Amino acid sequence: MKLAEALIERADLQKRAAQLEERIVKNLLVQEGEAPPEDPRQLLAEFAEVAERLEALLPRIHRANLGATLPGGQTLTDALTRRDLLDLRLKVLRRAAATASERQTRYSNSEVRILSAVPARDLQTQVDALAKQRRELETEIQQTNWLTELGV
């Protein structure tokens, strides 16, 4: 199994776990004399199976991330960390650029004029450069995911 396939399976299992959680909660309490639409014990058993599958899969994914390297020699774990930090930087810079771009409405010349302390164009230039880095890194990560065997 390729690492990418394991990541798809992990996402499916995590989604399934979240759905089961919702179904469990919705079926736990019922009015006296009524039966729940679904048996919460059965749902809890299903959830336990999903959790066991995740427990077996996640360490294999982590080991593969530690052992795999991108074409440039960077480990996959380091690349994932870099991607997370790029995401953080992008989030902040995008919000700053959006705020700097806002037009302030003044109803008369006597109202205080609000100006951006940093030009929106400068912020957007930084956003564009970081977004390009992020896209390129994501491409390398995905390529590595599809080339890396999951292992035991």
C-alpha positions in Angstrom: 0.0 0.0 0.0 1.3 3.5 -0.9 1.4 6.2 1.8 -1.1 8.2 -0.2 -3.6 5.4 -0.1 -3.1 5.1 3.7 -3.8 8.8 4.0 -7.0 8.5 2.1 -8.0 5.6 4.3 -7.1 7.6 7.4 -9.3 10.5 6.3 -12.2 8.1 5.6 -11.8 6.5 9.0 -11.6 9.8 10.8 -14.8 11.0 8.9 -16.5 7.7 9.8 -15.5 8.1 13.5 -17.0 11.6 13.6 -20.2 10.4 12.0 -20.5 7.6 14.4 -19.9 10.0 17.3 -22.9 12.1 16.1 -25.1 9.0 15.7 -24.1 7.7 19.1 -25.0 11.0 20.8 -28.3 11.3 19.0 -29.4 7.8 20.0 -28.3 7.7 23.6 -31.2 9.5 25.2 -34.8 8.5 24.4 -38.2 9.2 25.9 -39.3 6.6 28.4 -41.1 3.8 26.6 -39.5 4.6 23.3 -36.7 2.9 21.5 -33.9 4.8 19.7 -33.8 4.7 15.9 -30.4 3.0 16.1 -28.9 0.8 18.8 -26.2 2.9 20.6 -24.4 -0.3 21.7 -24.0 -1.4 18.1 -22.8 2.1 17.1 -20.3 2.1 20.0 -19.0 -1.3 18.8 -18.7 0.1 15.2 -16.8 3.1 16.6 -14.5 0.8 18.6 -13.7 -1.1 15.3 -12.9 2.2 13.5 -10.7 3.3 16.4 -8.8 0.0 16.3 -8.2 0.4 12.6 -6.9 4.0 13.1 -4.7 2.7 16.0 -3.1 0.2 13.6 -2.8 2.7 10.7 -1.6 5.9 12.3 1.8 4.6 13.5 2.5 3.1 10.0 1.8 6.5 8.5 4.0 8.3 11.0 6.9 5.9 10.4 6.5 6.3 6.6 6.6 10.1 7.1 9.8 9.9 9.1 11.5 7.6 6.5 10.4 9.2 3.3 12.3 12.1 1.6 11.2 14.6 -1.0 13.2 14.9 -4.2 15.3 17.7 -2.6 16.3 15.4 0.3 14.0 17.0 3.0 12.2 14.4 5.1 8.4 14.2 4.6 7.9 15.1 8.3 10.0 18.3 7.9 8.0 19.1 4.7 4.7 18.7 6.5 5.9 21.0 9.3 7.0 23.6 6.7 3.6 23.3 5.0 1.8 23.9 8.3 3.9 27.0 8.9 3.3 28.3 5.4 -0.4 27.8 6.1 -0.2 29.9 9.3 1.8 32.6 7.5 -0.7 32.7 4.6 -3.7 32.9 7.0 -2.3 35.9 8.8 -1.0 37.7 5.7 -4.3 37.1 3.8 -6.3 38.6 6.7 -3.9 41.5 6.9 -4.1 42.1 3.1 -7.9 42.0 3.2 -8.0 44.4 6.1 -5.5 46.8 4.4 -7.7 46.7 1.3 -10.9 47.7 3.1 -12.4 51.0 2.0 -13.4 53.3 4.9 -16.7 55.2 4.2 -16.7 58.8 5.3 -19.9 60.7 5.3 -18.2 64.1 5.5 -14.7 65.6 5.3 -14.8 66.3 9.0 -14.7 62.6 9.9 -11.4 61.0 10.8 -9.7 59.4 7.8 -8.5 55.8 8.3 -5.5 54.7 6.4 -3.6 51.4 6.2 -0.2 51.4 7.9 1.1 48.9 5.4 0.1 49.0 1.7 -2.3 46.2 0.7 -0.2 45.7 -2.5 2.9 44.8 -0.4 1.0 42.4 1.7 -0.6 40.8 -1.4 2.8 40.4 -3.0 3.9 38.4 0.0 0.8 36.3 0.0 1.3 35.5 -3.7 4.9 34.4 -3.1 4.0 32.3 -0.1 1.1 30.7 -1.9 3.4 29.7 -4.7 5.9 28.1 -2.3 3.0 26.3 -0.6 1.7 24.9 -3.9 5.1 23.7 -5.0 5.7 22.1 -1.6 2.3 20.4 -1.7 3.1 19.0 -5.2 6.3 17.5 -3.8 4.5 16.1 -0.8 1.8 14.5 -2.9 4.4 13.0 -5.3 6.3 11.5 -2.4 3.1 10.2 -0.9 2.3 8.3 -4.1 5.9 6.9 -4.4 6.4 5.9 -0.8 5.4 2.4 0.3 3.6 2.4 3.7 5.6 -0.5 5.2 4.7 -2.5 8.3 
